[in-house]
Amino acid sequence: MKLTPSVHGNGRIPFAMSRDFFDPSPEQQNIVLLDAVTLREAENLIESCETCNPEGAQIPFDNILDRVTGSDPTVTDYILEEPAKCPNCRREILEKTLVGAI
């Protein structure tokens, strides 16, 4: 991670993270294709989704996928073989859908 100094009005020189921290290069990026079996395992950790529980669903589904796969969340993106389903309302859940987790 590269750090670049920036000067603020208070006279202190904090360090700001470079854009490289947020945008990994293609060589660093990890794309994971999730099969139905792994997807069902992740679905078992969902209580609700942002549609049926707007206040309780605060975790992006890809955080659950990171737990199930053991992948590094800073460099991993997912491609789902099929959408997951909410156990309450049966609506589709994609990688960035907010969920309530067990």
C-alpha positions, 0 to 999 in steps of 0.5 A: 500500500502506498501512502502519500502525504497531504497537508491539512489546515491544522499544520499536521501532515497526515497520510492519505491512502493512494488510489491503488489501495482501493482499486487493485490491479488486474493481477491482484484481483481475484474473481471467484465463480460460485457454484450452487452448492457454495451459494446454498451454504452462504444462503444458510447464513442469511436471515433476511434481505434489504427488501423484507427487513430494511432496518436489519439488513446491513451487511453486503452479501459479498461479506457472507461470501468472503466468510464462506469462501475464505477469500480476501475481501479487499481483492475478491469479486464474485460471479454467481452461478445463480442468484441466492434467495432470501429465506423470508421473501424469496427475492433474489440476492446478488453480491451487493444486496444488503442482508441480515446474517445469522 
